[in-house]
Amino acid sequence: MRRWLPAITLAASLVGGAVSGLSAQAGEPIDRIVAVVGTAPILFSMVEERFFQNQANRAPGIPRDSLGVAAYKRALVDTLINEELLYQEAITDTTIQVTDQEVAEAVDGVLTQQRRQYKTQPEFEAEMRGIGFNTVDDYRKWLIEQQRKQFYRERFSLALRQKGTLKDLMPTEKEVRAYYDAFAAAGMLGMRPAAVSLRQIIVSPKPTPEADAKALALVDSIIVELRKGADFATAAKRFGMDGTRETGGDLGFFRRGAMVREFEEVAFQLKPGVISNAVKSPFGYHVIQVTRAQPTEVQARHILIIPEIDSTGALAAKVKVDNIAALVAAGASFDSLQRIFHDQSEERDIVGIYVDSLPPAYAGALVGVDSGKVSRVFSLEVQGQPLRTKWGIAKVTERTPEGPATYDAVRENIRLRLSRELGLGAYMSELRRRTFVDIRWP
């Protein structure tokens, strides 16, 4: 049975629990109720599942003595209570949507990954029976329920953060250090992969004046119809040219600094419901409508119209980046050229990205490029739209070799994670205060 546990942890990160067939300790009833949240029971078997899952994941802080294990399991009861509380809140929020299809796709991906660990289907099915499921289909049904709850919790938490209801609480330096030490003691820090930081100049093909005017005319005509009462979401699905078209142009909540300057300046001045004039940004022309406004953030939707690019514009972009590369090679300031030519819709600086996570275009261009050196010209292709290919060069500002994950290297990541955990803890305390919770442990 234990051979399965490392495999099931692949699903654990998705579904937040291990399998329901794990045995209890000798002499302990497996299905007694240890807590009630609203009307939902928390079972002893659920605590055991999470305990074995954490062991398989080598989670820090798991004691070995019997008294310590008992206290640890009592803390797991609180974890399961909080998860159930958050789920119950999430399903009452009509803005949170989870589809059967996305749940099924996530679960099928987990099952496929787990199945690959066994030579034959009968071996896989035997393992299923060994952990308490009669069939693979029974296990799949269990995973589907766990995945659905996890999706609801994640999306509800995100919505709370966007609304400002759930706020991060900064940990003390002592708390950050204790967190690091616990993971270090458990041997969970591992090795830090090799990383690279870079500064880049990305050149995008430009439309002709005629193509630009045509796009602007289309945007203006859309604005006229919207101001006459046409449905915004329908128009976005019909005319929009970016990924938000499928959701009616919805951008969700965002704060200052999240969008390009031209877009942001208009969005934070619009009153809810008002249709903007055409807004030009590095992406194209936008129609913007703010749906909700708060002091520090707004919720908005947009329709993006991107001017067409012809072969002349595509060729000009390649010629321009070649000229920039020649200027850099001749000693021109990379930073000065970046200020003049860089596409503002692309990141100027990329800091600390793992080398093995680099997109193929960057990975190829940066091979053998040391700190302070500049890459060859590389292309960023747009699938199915070769004329929109962007071109770039990058200057490596720092290379960090593979090595132990030191405190300084992970300190900010820990601080961010802890701040979210502490903020969620404060929110859960308030949620518990106004929800019926009956703890029956031990």
PESUL-V671909 format. One record per residue. N is the residue number from 1. RES is the residue in three letters. PSI is psi as a letter, one per 30 degrees, with the letter a starting at -180 (NA if undefined). NEAR is the number of other ideal C-beta (glycine too) atoms within 8 Angstrom. D_FIRST is the distance of its C-alpha to the first C-alpha in whole Angstrom. Layout:
n = [N:N]
res = [RES:RES]
psi = [PSI:PSI]
near = [NEAR:NEAR]
d_first = [D_FIRST:D_FIRST]
This chain:
n = [1:2:3:4:5:6:7:8:9:10:11:12:13:14:15:16:17:18:19:20:21:22:23:24:25:26:27:28:29:30:31:32:33:34:35:36:37:38:39:40:41:42:43:44:45:46:47:48:49:50:51:52:53:54:55:56:57:58:59:60:61:62:63:64:65:66:67:68:69:70:71:72:73:74:75:76:77:78:79:80:81:82:83:84:85:86:87:88:89:90:91:92:93:94:95:96:97:98:99:100:101:102:103:104:105:106:107:108:109:110:111:112:113:114:115:116:117:118:119:120:121:122:123:124:125:126:127:128:129:130:131:132:133:134:135:136:137:138:139:140:141:142:143:144:145:146:147:148:149:150:151:152:153:154:155:156:157:158:159:160:161:162:163:164:165:166:167:168:169:170:171:172:173:174:175:176:177:178:179:180:181:182:183:184:185:186:187:188:189:190:191:192:193:194:195:196:197:198:199:200:201:202:203:204:205:206:207:208:209:210:211:212:213:214:215:216:217:218:219:220:221:222:223:224:225:226:227:228:229:230:231:232:233:234:235:236:237:238:239:240:241:242:243:244:245:246:247:248:249:250:251:252:253:254:255:256:257:258:259:260:261:262:263:264:265:266:267:268:269:270:271:272:273:274:275:276:277:278:279:280:281:282:283:284:285:286:287:288:289:290:291:292:293:294:295:296:297:298:299:300:301:302:303:304:305:306:307:308:309:310:311:312:313:314:315:316:317:318:319:320:321:322:323:324:325:326:327:328:329:330:331:332:333:334:335:336:337:338:339:340:341:342:343:344:345:346:347:348:349:350:351:352:353:354:355:356:357:358:359:360:361:362:363:364:365:366:367:368:369:370:371:372:373:374:375:376:377:378:379:380:381:382:383:384:385:386:387:388:389:390:391:392:393:394:395:396:397:398:399:400:401:402:403:404:405:406:407:408:409:410:411:412:413:414:415:416:417:418:419:420:421:422:423:424:425:426:427:428:429:430:431:432:433:434:435:436:437:438:439:440:441:442]
res = [MET:ARG:ARG:TRP:LEU:PRO:ALA:ILE:THR:LEU:ALA:ALA:SER:LEU:VAL:GLY:GLY:ALA:VAL:SER:GLY:LEU:SER:ALA:GLN:ALA:GLY:GLU:PRO:ILE:ASP:ARG:ILE:VAL:ALA:VAL:VAL:GLY:THR:ALA:PRO:ILE:LEU:PHE:SER:MET:VAL:GLU:GLU:ARG:PHE:PHE:GLN:ASN:GLN:ALA:ASN:ARG:ALA:PRO:GLY:ILE:PRO:ARG:ASP:SER:LEU:GLY:VAL:ALA:ALA:TYR:LYS:ARG:ALA:LEU:VAL:ASP:THR:LEU:ILE:ASN:GLU:GLU:LEU:LEU:TYR:GLN:GLU:ALA:ILE:THR:ASP:THR:THR:ILE:GLN:VAL:THR:ASP:GLN:GLU:VAL:ALA:GLU:ALA:VAL:ASP:GLY:VAL:LEU:THR:GLN:GLN:ARG:ARG:GLN:TYR:LYS:THR:GLN:PRO:GLU:PHE:GLU:ALA:GLU:MET:ARG:GLY:ILE:GLY:PHE:ASN:THR:VAL:ASP:ASP:TYR:ARG:LYS:TRP:LEU:ILE:GLU:GLN:GLN:ARG:LYS:GLN:PHE:TYR:ARG:GLU:ARG:PHE:SER:LEU:ALA:LEU:ARG:GLN:LYS:GLY:THR:LEU:LYS:ASP:LEU:MET:PRO:THR:GLU:LYS:GLU:VAL:ARG:ALA:TYR:TYR:ASP:ALA:PHE:ALA:ALA:ALA:GLY:MET:LEU:GLY:MET:ARG:PRO:ALA:ALA:VAL:SER:LEU:ARG:GLN:ILE:ILE:VAL:SER:PRO:LYS:PRO:THR:PRO:GLU:ALA:ASP:ALA:LYS:ALA:LEU:ALA:LEU:VAL:ASP:SER:ILE:ILE:VAL:GLU:LEU:ARG:LYS:GLY:ALA:ASP:PHE:ALA:THR:ALA:ALA:LYS:ARG:PHE:GLY:MET:ASP:GLY:THR:ARG:GLU:THR:GLY:GLY:ASP:LEU:GLY:PHE:PHE:ARG:ARG:GLY:ALA:MET:VAL:ARG:GLU:PHE:GLU:GLU:VAL:ALA:PHE:GLN:LEU:LYS:PRO:GLY:VAL:ILE:SER:ASN:ALA:VAL:LYS:SER:PRO:PHE:GLY:TYR:HIS:VAL:ILE:GLN:VAL:THR:ARG:ALA:GLN:PRO:THR:GLU:VAL:GLN:ALA:ARG:HIS:ILE:LEU:ILE:ILE:PRO:GLU:ILE:ASP:SER:THR:GLY:ALA:LEU:ALA:ALA:LYS:VAL:LYS:VAL:ASP:ASN:ILE:ALA:ALA:LEU:VAL:ALA:ALA:GLY:ALA:SER:PHE:ASP:SER:LEU:GLN:ARG:ILE:PHE:HIS:ASP:GLN:SER:GLU:GLU:ARG:ASP:ILE:VAL:GLY:ILE:TYR:VAL:ASP:SER:LEU:PRO:PRO:ALA:TYR:ALA:GLY:ALA:LEU:VAL:GLY:VAL:ASP:SER:GLY:LYS:VAL:SER:ARG:VAL:PHE:SER:LEU:GLU:VAL:GLN:GLY:GLN:PRO:LEU:ARG:THR:LYS:TRP:GLY:ILE:ALA:LYS:VAL:THR:GLU:ARG:THR:PRO:GLU:GLY:PRO:ALA:THR:TYR:ASP:ALA:VAL:ARG:GLU:ASN:ILE:ARG:LEU:ARG:LEU:SER:ARG:GLU:LEU:GLY:LEU:GLY:ALA:TYR:MET:SER:GLU:LEU:ARG:ARG:ARG:THR:PHE:VAL:ASP:ILE:ARG:TRP:PRO]
psi = [e:f:f:f:e:e:e:f:f:e:f:e:f:e:f:g:l:a:l:f:g:k:l:l:l:k:f:k:k:f:g:l:k:f:l:k:j:c:g:k:k:k:l:e:e:e:e:e:e:e:e:e:e:e:e:e:f:h:k:l:g:j:l:f:l:e:e:e:e:e:e:e:e:e:e:e:e:e:e:e:e:e:e:e:e:e:e:e:e:e:f:f:j:f:f:j:k:k:l:e:e:e:e:e:e:e:e:e:e:e:e:e:e:e:e:f:f:k:e:l:e:e:e:e:e:e:e:e:e:f:g:g:k:e:l:e:e:e:e:e:e:e:e:e:e:e:e:e:e:e:e:e:e:e:e:e:e:e:e:e:e:e:f:g:e:j:k:k:k:k:l:l:e:e:e:e:e:e:e:e:e:e:e:e:e:f:h:g:e:a:k:k:l:k:l:k:k:l:k:l:j:k:k:k:k:k:l:l:e:e:e:e:e:e:e:e:e:e:e:e:e:e:e:e:e:e:f:f:g:k:k:e:e:e:e:e:e:e:f:k:g:a:f:f:e:f:g:g:g:k:f:a:k:l:l:k:f:f:l:l:e:e:e:e:e:e:e:f:f:k:k:k:f:k:k:l:l:k:k:k:l:f:f:b:k:k:k:k:k:k:f:k:k:l:e:f:l:l:k:l:l:l:k:k:k:k:k:l:k:l:f:e:e:e:e:e:e:e:e:e:e:e:e:e:e:e:e:e:f:f:g:l:k:e:e:e:e:e:e:e:f:k:j:f:f:l:k:e:k:j:k:h:k:k:e:f:f:k:l:e:e:e:e:e:f:f:k:g:j:l:k:f:l:k:l:l:k:l:k:j:k:j:k:f:i:f:f:g:k:l:k:l:l:k:k:k:f:k:k:j:l:k:l:k:j:l:e:e:e:g:e:e:e:e:e:e:e:e:e:e:e:e:e:e:e:e:e:e:e:e:e:e:e:g:k:j:k:j:k:g:k:NA]
near = [8:4:7:11:13:7:9:14:12:10:11:13:5:12:11:9:9:12:12:9:8:13:7:10:6:4:3:7:6:10:6:7:9:12:14:12:12:8:3:8:6:14:11:13:11:11:14:14:13:13:12:11:14:10:10:12:8:8:9:9:7:9:9:5:6:5:7:9:12:9:9:12:12:10:8:12:14:8:9:13:14:10:11:12:14:13:11:12:10:12:8:6:9:4:5:11:5:9:6:5:6:9:13:9:8:11:13:8:8:13:12:8:9:12:9:6:6:9:3:6:7:6:9:12:10:8:11:13:9:9:12:8:13:5:8:10:6:10:12:10:8:11:13:11:8:13:13:10:12:11:12:13:13:8:12:13:11:8:11:10:10:10:9:9:7:10:7:8:9:7:11:6:6:6:9:13:9:8:12:13:8:10:10:9:7:10:6:9:9:5:7:12:9:10:11:13:13:12:11:15:13:11:13:11:12:8:12:9:6:6:12:10:8:10:15:11:8:10:14:9:8:13:13:8:9:13:7:6:4:8:5:13:10:9:14:15:9:6:10:14:8:8:4:14:13:6:6:12:13:8:9:6:10:10:7:6:5:6:8:10:7:10:13:12:8:11:12:8:5:14:6:8:6:8:9:12:4:11:12:8:11:8:9:11:14:16:14:14:14:14:8:8:8:9:3:6:10:12:12:12:14:14:15:12:14:10:11:8:11:10:6:7:13:14:8:10:15:9:8:11:14:9:8:13:12:8:9:13:7:6:4:8:5:11:7:8:13:12:6:6:8:12:9:7:8:11:5:7:9:8:5:7:10:9:11:6:6:11:5:6:10:11:10:8:13:14:6:4:10:7:7:6:8:11:12:6:11:13:9:10:7:9:4:3:7:7:10:10:13:14:13:14:15:15:13:16:9:7:10:10:5:6:8:6:9:8:7:5:7:12:10:6:7:11:11:9:9:12:12:9:8:12:12:10:9:9:11:11:8:8:11:11:6:5:10:6:10:6:8:7:8:4]
d_first = [0:4:5:6:7:10:11:11:14:16:16:16:20:21:20:19:16:12:11:13:10:8:10:13:14:16:19:19:19:17:19:23:25:25:27:29:31:34:32:29:26:24:21:19:16:17:18:14:13:15:15:11:12:15:14:12:15:17:19:22:23:20:22:20:23:22:25:24:21:22:25:22:21:24:25:22:24:27:25:24:27:29:26:27:31:31:30:32:35:34:34:38:39:41:41:37:36:33:33:30:31:30:27:26:27:24:21:22:22:19:17:20:18:15:16:17:14:14:17:17:17:16:13:12:13:10:7:9:10:6:6:10:12:15:16:16:19:17:15:18:20:18:18:22:23:21:23:26:26:25:28:30:30:30:33:35:34:36:39:39:40:42:44:44:43:40:41:40:40:41:39:41:41:39:37:36:36:34:31:31:31:28:26:28:27:23:24:23:27:27:30:32:33:36:38:42:44:47:50:51:54:53:56:56:58:61:62:66:68:68:65:64:67:66:62:64:66:63:62:65:65:62:63:66:64:61:64:66:63:60:57:55:51:53:55:52:50:53:55:52:51:48:45:46:48:45:44:48:49:47:46:45:46:47:49:52:50:48:50:53:56:58:56:55:59:59:56:57:60:60:60:57:58:61:61:61:64:62:60:60:58:56:54:57:59:57:58:56:56:54:53:52:54:53:54:52:50:51:49:51:51:53:54:54:56:56:59:59:59:62:62:64:62:59:61:63:59:59:62:62:59:60:63:61:59:63:64:61:62:65:64:64:62:59:59:62:61:58:60:62:60:56:55:54:52:50:48:51:48:45:43:40:38:36:37:34:34:38:39:40:44:44:42:44:47:46:45:47:49:49:50:53:53:53:51:53:53:50:50:48:48:48:46:48:51:52:56:54:52:52:53:52:53:51:52:49:49:47:44:41:39:35:35:33:33:36:36:39:37:35:37:38:35:34:37:36:33:34:37:35:32:35:37:34:34:38:38:35:37:40:37:36:40:41:37:36:33:33:30:29:27:26]
